[in-house]
């Protein structure tokens, strides 16, 4: 399938297109600012896009801090710590450097906490202090410095969902209770068709082929194609890749071996017309 | 779900693509009996999809036509409607044996045409539909029987009638007019339901075909089956078929008044659609499975059309989620016979070698030194070791103790599990095998270092996995599964569920909770069914455990 109707980069809107559900969620989050928010959904469903859009509409995109959570995260990665620097004479001196949480709390930035369900308890304890009514962050590591949290400081947390069959999230109940919005996302928040069409410069035939291929792939969780993957594939096609090659490079090897030929057969059906 | 042998060209793996679209239903292909490559059809039972297609190599578009017919057919909902219709007819009169056959054939023909239309649109290949229409028309003219000839039998009566559904199909596909139809039953069905048939012939809406089949079957039941028997049809209204209309030979005239028949027919259609709608909205089992699948319940005021469309969109997701709520289970059995075993000298050497390599990162028990280590020398405080995040979560070894694991393979499994326990004393070792009472329930047998449970029974991996959920906090856990092949059929509502699918659904659910998987397959691995694993080690039947295998397993648990 030849892609012929590509718009120039300047002609494209470069705007995320949200579904009515996505727009509603963005408005809801804006309405509860600066209270903490947690969005739980499958990878690539548009949680982070929604979080970024909220911050963008607030005009604060340049003042955003972000923490990518994982079990091995050290306290220095969130709160900050003492680090050695060279003074003017080149001698090593120790100085305190704020971490993203401290910086955001001090300056009134928005903090995007990605994958919060993977956060260790030591970090959770610190976040609880800044999200409850006390709005205080004590830096024991920095001589007990007490920071009064800025009134514009806001946390937007995202995480992958507890899987089907599990009703409990590995998130501290106390932290959960501090979230003013705590919601599960079960469908894409971005209007995939509009986004892909925009990326492809309004090529409706190619967009339809992508959407129908994604529909086939979503018959099975093992071959599920996320919104992010779909957008990446469209971008690759927009950059001149053949759709088959884009799928081979981007998606094929992310999937279990026994399902790869299914993906490629479906891709051939939709794109090699 | 069956995994078919893939061809060399991975862009032409039709059977696995077909099976993927069919979901949990088994695809069963039979030759159609015609030469037409595009003359395909799909019929369904509760657990299988029967595909009639030309034998031998077929063009790619013909395979996609079948794929579309599989993807877009609303056979599951149709089966539910047929079941309710059958019940309502029994409640109102006689057993609807022939009417159910009428329903099946009418639905299959209408649905295959609708699905072909959808397939052409879905794959962006209009030729799929044009070739399909052309070939069915050709096949109808050549009088291929195409497997549509059925014998209608009246329940409780001796009369039977052979019906050539090929004529109905020819009418639906525009290859024949009403005048050309020779079969009196088909002619009568079409004449009395002409608007319904025409309306359903060109639709894309699955509800229309289901309703058409329901109306035609109800009409048949009211006017023929409950009357004087098949062949006892109302006389055609004057001028309906033209002046030269010849009443079919041997048929008698109507037993029911037209108004009476029409009321009864409408009542069956309305009762059936109401039953299906209210069951879909109110049935608590559906709600539970919907919740697990993350789908909102149907709204109270939903119509039959809403219910059918919802079914088409969500049934596979719901079915997959319901697999997680199966009856199978796993319980700890501490009374099972466990025998001790002496690790081979070779394994002891491997262990001493690997300990030094991995021990640089973690202590012998998976601990690491914390930043409070200065307290050890200053205050003599020994509480200065942290669990590394990877080893602080549960480490579980699930070892297959089915009868096929006896002999050498048992020894290999024992050596690996002992190595893990030696290196990570906090690891939990469980053997699993079927419970003697029910083959789908698993016994989980805890065992220790240099031990292995006695091997007997079958391999209920799904039940064992389910049992682990209640025993451990699986969040972030690492699970090593040692087995010699595929899981056994669990016979747990076997019509709907496949044991391998159950395991895959559960494994997929675990993985999204952060559970890490590794598998060790020992033996020939002919029935090898992969789980979504991070590490997969194959040990050939006569190979010893080597340091590479042990290292891989240690790295999986301790990194």
Interface residues (C-beta under 8 A of the other chain):
Chain A: X1 X42 X71 X72 X117 X118 X120 X160 X161 X162 X163 X164 X165 X166 X170 X184 X186 X205 X208 X209 X212 X215 X216 X219 X220 X221 X222 X223 X244 X256 X257 X258 X259 X260 X261 X262 X264 X265 X266 X267 X268 X269 X270 X272 X273
Chain B: X3 X6 X7 X10 X11 X12 X13 X14 X16 X17 X20 X21 X23 X60 X64 X67 X71 X122 X123 X124 X125 X292 X293 X294 X295 X296 X316 X320 X321 X324 X325 X389 X390 X475 X476 X504 X505 X506 X508 X509 X510 X511 X512 X513 X514 X530 X532
